[in-house]
Amino acid sequence: MSRSDDDIDWSLTTFEGVRIEQMRRWAELPLDRIVAALEEMEQYAARRPGNVPVNTKPEPS
């Protein structure tokens, strides 16, 4: 099944358009889903090797 060019919003194919669409979709989420997504991203980032710990400040030298 193919879509015609009239059905495609080509403004979403630019970097700016994609970012605007991401923000629009993020804004539509209920608060509990936003918090859950942020917690999941934090857990994922913590599991990545060589990653700086989240929410910590570097030690002064």
Helices and strands as residue ranges (DSSP letters): G 5-7, G 10-13, H 15-28, H 31-47
